[in-house]
Amino acid sequence: MTATADAPTAPPPTRPVPRRRTPAGPRRTARRRGAALGLLAWLAGLVFFLPVAWMALTSLHSEKDAATNPPALGASLTWDGYRAFFGADDGASPWPSLINSLTASVVSTLLVLVLALPAAYALSLRPVRKWTDVLFFFLSTKMLPVVAGLLPIYLFAKNVGMLDNIWLLVILYTSMNLPIAVWMMQSFLADVPVAIIEAAQLDGAPLRTILARVVAPVAGPGIAATSLICFIFSWNEMLFARVLTGVRAQTAPVFLTSFITSQGQFLAKVCAASVVISLPVLAAGFAAQDKLVQGLSLGAVKQ
């Protein structure tokens, strides 16, 4: 007699479930779309870069070659335009104008940051009633045409004896850039966690310590983006500098116009001067490009 034990039976073999594969058509379409967008971005970059490259190339030509129409691409290169800019021909040095522009731009940017940081802190982390109306009021001050305020400012500067004074430009650039700085920094400071501010307050930190050691490091990219934009606006401003300054407070953009005289437009000298005057802005933008992109993107996402 044979006994059969109940042995567990092995489960039948299961066939592996095939993974679903993305059809080749959509993947190929996505790659083509990405390649097209990349090519479009490169073309847009070249469109913006070509005028700068053309200006730099023209600055290395002689006045005769720079004035030809169409321009001679294969003309010999020379540094005569840069020598003329630095006063090799008439002895007019650009250094006082460059120092004036640097002083007005840097000092006004620092004043803007000192004034805009507490205002943006109050509007973002400690909002007041109808704070959106306050922001709109700040931005509405930029809607006034600059020419409309030129004559009253000129008469005021004349009466108080501040014509041809670099500190008048510092005050004007600070007031001109303060609204846009408050508007930008309000969106950046809104991303600062409230918990770390409350922790600092519990530790007994005063407001200036909270702004300098808590808020400013967290909102560093936004502050860098705001300061760079204010610096560029101040460095490139020419209308007020042209009307309100003479010799002592002359800025670099005003000095640039001295190469356009009744004898003609010295194109190579103008291009050489434009390249030199653009270098501080390009250097500042290149040094702060990471924080600039990060700060502007944070502001865009927040808005």
Contacts in CASP RR format, 6 or more apart in sequence:
PFRMAT RR
TARGET T0000
AUTHOR 0000-0000-0000
METHOD contacts of the structure
MODEL  1
MTATADAPTAPPPTRPVPRRRTPAGPRRTARRRGAALGLLAWLAGLVFFL
PVAWMALTSLHSEKDAATNPPALGASLTWDGYRAFFGADDGASPWPSLIN
SLTASVVSTLLVLVLALPAAYALSLRPVRKWTDVLFFFLSTKMLPVVAGL
LPIYLFAKNVGMLDNIWLLVILYTSMNLPIAVWMMQSFLADVPVAIIEAA
QLDGAPLRTILARVVAPVAGPGIAATSLICFIFSWNEMLFARVLTGVRAQ
TAPVFLTSFITSQGQFLAKVCAASVVISLPVLAAGFAAQDKLVQGLSLGA
VKQ
52 278 0 8 1.000
55 271 0 8 1.000
55 274 0 8 1.000
55 275 0 8 1.000
56 271 0 8 1.000
56 275 0 8 1.000
57 73 0 8 1.000
58 66 0 8 1.000
58 71 0 8 1.000
58 267 0 8 1.000
58 268 0 8 1.000
58 271 0 8 1.000
59 81 0 8 1.000
59 82 0 8 1.000
59 268 0 8 1.000
59 271 0 8 1.000
59 272 0 8 1.000
59 274 0 8 1.000
59 275 0 8 1.000
60 77 0 8 1.000
60 78 0 8 1.000
60 79 0 8 1.000
60 268 0 8 1.000
61 71 0 8 1.000
61 72 0 8 1.000
61 75 0 8 1.000
61 76 0 8 1.000
61 77 0 8 1.000
61 78 0 8 1.000
61 268 0 8 1.000
62 75 0 8 1.000
62 76 0 8 1.000
62 78 0 8 1.000
62 80 0 8 1.000
62 268 0 8 1.000
63 80 0 8 1.000
63 266 0 8 1.000
63 267 0 8 1.000
63 268 0 8 1.000
63 269 0 8 1.000
65 71 0 8 1.000
65 72 0 8 1.000
65 75 0 8 1.000
65 76 0 8 1.000
65 268 0 8 1.000
66 267 0 8 1.000
66 268 0 8 1.000
66 271 0 8 1.000
67 267 0 8 1.000
68 75 0 8 1.000
80 268 0 8 1.000
81 268 0 8 1.000
81 269 0 8 1.000
81 271 0 8 1.000
81 272 0 8 1.000
82 272 0 8 1.000
82 276 0 8 1.000
83 89 0 8 1.000
84 266 0 8 1.000
84 268 0 8 1.000
84 269 0 8 1.000
84 272 0 8 1.000
85 94 0 8 1.000
85 259 0 8 1.000
85 269 0 8 1.000
85 272 0 8 1.000
85 273 0 8 1.000
85 276 0 8 1.000
86 93 0 8 1.000
86 94 0 8 1.000
87 93 0 8 1.000
87 94 0 8 1.000
92 258 0 8 1.000
94 252 0 8 1.000
94 255 0 8 1.000
94 273 0 8 1.000
94 276 0 8 1.000
96 248 0 8 1.000
96 250 0 8 1.000
97 250 0 8 1.000
97 251 0 8 1.000
97 252 0 8 1.000
97 254 0 8 1.000
97 255 0 8 1.000
98 252 0 8 1.000
98 255 0 8 1.000
98 277 0 8 1.000
100 166 0 8 1.000
100 169 0 8 1.000
100 245 0 8 1.000
100 249 0 8 1.000
100 250 0 8 1.000
100 251 0 8 1.000
100 252 0 8 1.000
101 235 0 8 1.000
101 251 0 8 1.000
101 252 0 8 1.000
101 253 0 8 1.000
101 277 0 8 1.000
102 280 0 8 1.000
103 166 0 8 1.000
103 170 0 8 1.000
104 166 0 8 1.000
104 169 0 8 1.000
104 170 0 8 1.000
104 173 0 8 1.000
104 234 0 8 1.000
104 251 0 8 1.000
105 173 0 8 1.000
105 231 0 8 1.000
105 234 0 8 1.000
105 235 0 8 1.000
106 231 0 8 1.000
107 170 0 8 1.000
108 169 0 8 1.000
108 170 0 8 1.000
108 173 0 8 1.000
108 174 0 8 1.000
108 177 0 8 1.000
108 230 0 8 1.000
108 234 0 8 1.000
109 177 0 8 1.000
109 227 0 8 1.000
109 230 0 8 1.000
109 231 0 8 1.000
109 234 0 8 1.000
111 170 0 8 1.000
111 174 0 8 1.000
112 174 0 8 1.000
112 177 0 8 1.000
112 178 0 8 1.000
112 181 0 8 1.000
112 226 0 8 1.000
112 227 0 8 1.000
112 230 0 8 1.000
113 181 0 8 1.000
113 223 0 8 1.000
113 226 0 8 1.000
113 227 0 8 1.000
113 230 0 8 1.000
115 174 0 8 1.000
115 178 0 8 1.000
116 178 0 8 1.000
116 181 0 8 1.000
116 182 0 8 1.000
116 185 0 8 1.000
116 226 0 8 1.000
117 185 0 8 1.000
117 189 0 8 1.000
117 211 0 8 1.000
117 215 0 8 1.000
117 216 0 8 1.000
117 223 0 8 1.000
118 207 0 8 1.000
118 211 0 8 1.000
119 182 0 8 1.000
120 181 0 8 1.000
120 182 0 8 1.000
120 185 0 8 1.000
120 186 0 8 1.000
120 188 0 8 1.000
120 189 0 8 1.000
121 189 0 8 1.000
121 211 0 8 1.000
121 215 0 8 1.000
122 128 0 8 1.000
123 131 0 8 1.000
123 134 0 8 1.000
123 135 0 8 1.000
123 182 0 8 1.000
123 186 0 8 1.000
124 186 0 8 1.000
124 187 0 8 1.000
124 189 0 8 1.000
124 190 0 8 1.000
124 192 0 8 1.000
125 189 0 8 1.000
125 190 0 8 1.000
125 192 0 8 1.000
125 194 0 8 1.000
125 197 0 8 1.000
125 215 0 8 1.000
128 134 0 8 1.000
135 182 0 8 1.000
135 183 0 8 1.000
135 186 0 8 1.000
138 178 0 8 1.000
138 179 0 8 1.000
138 182 0 8 1.000
138 183 0 8 1.000
139 179 0 8 1.000
139 180 0 8 1.000
139 183 0 8 1.000
141 179 0 8 1.000
142 179 0 8 1.000
142 180 0 8 1.000
146 239 0 8 1.000
146 240 0 8 1.000
147 239 0 8 1.000
150 239 0 8 1.000
150 240 0 8 1.000
150 243 0 8 1.000
153 172 0 8 1.000
153 240 0 8 1.000
153 244 0 8 1.000
154 163 0 8 1.000
154 243 0 8 1.000
154 244 0 8 1.000
157 163 0 8 1.000
157 165 0 8 1.000
157 168 0 8 1.000
157 244 0 8 1.000
162 168 0 8 1.000
163 244 0 8 1.000
163 245 0 8 1.000
163 246 0 8 1.000
164 244 0 8 1.000
164 245 0 8 1.000
164 246 0 8 1.000
164 247 0 8 1.000
164 248 0 8 1.000
164 249 0 8 1.000
165 245 0 8 1.000
165 248 0 8 1.000
165 249 0 8 1.000
166 245 0 8 1.000
166 248 0 8 1.000
166 249 0 8 1.000
168 244 0 8 1.000
168 249 0 8 1.000
169 240 0 8 1.000
169 241 0 8 1.000
169 244 0 8 1.000
169 245 0 8 1.000
169 249 0 8 1.000
169 251 0 8 1.000
172 240 0 8 1.000
172 244 0 8 1.000
173 230 0 8 1.000
173 233 0 8 1.000
173 234 0 8 1.000
173 237 0 8 1.000
176 233 0 8 1.000
176 237 0 8 1.000
177 229 0 8 1.000
177 230 0 8 1.000
177 233 0 8 1.000
177 234 0 8 1.000
180 229 0 8 1.000
180 230 0 8 1.000
180 233 0 8 1.000
181 226 0 8 1.000
181 229 0 8 1.000
181 230 0 8 1.000
184 222 0 8 1.000
184 225 0 8 1.000
184 226 0 8 1.000
184 229 0 8 1.000
184 299 0 8 1.000
185 219 0 8 1.000
185 222 0 8 1.000
185 223 0 8 1.000
185 226 0 8 1.000
187 298 0 8 1.000
187 299 0 8 1.000
187 302 0 8 1.000
187 303 0 8 1.000
188 219 0 8 1.000
188 220 0 8 1.000
188 221 0 8 1.000
188 222 0 8 1.000
188 223 0 8 1.000
188 225 0 8 1.000
188 226 0 8 1.000
188 295 0 8 1.000
188 298 0 8 1.000
188 299 0 8 1.000
188 302 0 8 1.000
189 215 0 8 1.000
189 219 0 8 1.000
190 302 0 8 1.000
191 218 0 8 1.000
191 219 0 8 1.000
191 298 0 8 1.000
191 302 0 8 1.000
192 214 0 8 1.000
192 215 0 8 1.000
192 218 0 8 1.000
192 219 0 8 1.000
193 218 0 8 1.000
196 214 0 8 1.000
196 218 0 8 1.000
197 210 0 8 1.000
197 214 0 8 1.000
197 215 0 8 1.000
200 209 0 8 1.000
200 210 0 8 1.000
200 213 0 8 1.000
200 214 0 8 1.000
201 210 0 8 1.000
205 213 0 8 1.000
205 214 0 8 1.000
216 223 0 8 1.000
220 291 0 8 1.000
221 291 0 8 1.000
221 292 0 8 1.000
221 294 0 8 1.000
221 295 0 8 1.000
221 298 0 8 1.000
222 291 0 8 1.000
222 294 0 8 1.000
222 295 0 8 1.000
222 296 0 8 1.000
222 298 0 8 1.000
222 299 0 8 1.000
224 288 0 8 1.000
224 291 0 8 1.000
224 292 0 8 1.000
224 295 0 8 1.000
225 288 0 8 1.000
225 291 0 8 1.000
225 292 0 8 1.000
225 294 0 8 1.000
225 295 0 8 1.000
225 296 0 8 1.000
228 284 0 8 1.000
228 285 0 8 1.000
228 288 0 8 1.000
228 292 0 8 1.000
231 281 0 8 1.000
231 284 0 8 1.000
232 281 0 8 1.000
232 284 0 8 1.000
235 252 0 8 1.000
235 280 0 8 1.000
235 281 0 8 1.000
236 253 0 8 1.000
236 281 0 8 1.000
237 251 0 8 1.000
237 253 0 8 1.000
238 251 0 8 1.000
238 253 0 8 1.000
238 254 0 8 1.000
238 257 0 8 1.000
241 249 0 8 1.000
241 250 0 8 1.000
241 251 0 8 1.000
241 253 0 8 1.000
241 254 0 8 1.000
242 253 0 8 1.000
242 254 0 8 1.000
242 257 0 8 1.000
245 251 0 8 1.000
245 254 0 8 1.000
246 254 0 8 1.000
252 277 0 8 1.000
253 277 0 8 1.000
255 273 0 8 1.000
256 270 0 8 1.000
256 273 0 8 1.000
256 274 0 8 1.000
256 277 0 8 1.000
259 265 0 8 1.000
259 266 0 8 1.000
259 269 0 8 1.000
259 270 0 8 1.000
259 273 0 8 1.000
260 266 0 8 1.000
260 270 0 8 1.000
285 292 0 8 1.000
END
